[in-house]
Amino acid sequence: METLPREVLDIRTGIRNTEALSDELLAAMASLKLKMLSFRSHPDVEPHAAQKAFMRLQRAEQNLVASANDLFRTHDELLDTATRMGIEHPDFTQPSGLADIAVGTE
């Protein structure tokens, strides 16, 4: 399996990039929420304006956090697989501890 080390590095890079993109999206949602709040604080805008949009954005954020949890679990599983296979991986990430946590029960 000569390609294994390259594949391992590609997977490591891929999972890290995916986690970073997830964080970027969460930050973008937070920025959007701040802009929406700023708009709503204008004196000519009703206090309840765009409340449904806030609710939808909040749901999207919740879904993104749940997705990020699954990404972290994926990362943990990949680390476990590499360890079981005896593959030395230069990934010093500690397990997330999320493997045994069910969303909505913590």
MOUR-V767634 format. One record per pair of residues at least 12 apart in sequence whose ideal C-beta (glycine too) atoms are under 7 Angstrom apart, sorted by the first residue. I is the first residue (numbers start at 1). J is the second residue. D is the distance in Angstrom with one decimal. If there is no record, write none. Layout:
# MOUR-V767634
i/j/d
I/J/D
I/J/D
This chain:
# MOUR-V767634
i/j/d
8/82/6.7
8/87/5.8
8/89/6.1
11/78/6.3
12/89/6.6
12/91/5.4
15/74/6.7
15/75/5.1
15/78/6.3
18/71/6.0
19/71/5.5
19/75/7.0
22/64/6.7
22/67/6.6
22/68/4.7
22/71/5.9
25/64/6.1
26/61/6.9
26/64/5.5
29/57/6.4
29/60/6.5
29/61/5.3
29/64/6.9
32/57/6.6
33/57/5.9
36/50/6.1
36/53/6.7
36/54/6.5
66/103/5.4
69/98/5.4
69/103/6.4
72/96/3.9
72/98/5.3
73/96/6.9
73/98/5.5
73/99/5.7
75/93/6.6
75/96/7.0
76/95/4.8
76/96/5.6
76/99/5.6
79/91/6.4
79/93/7.0
79/95/6.6
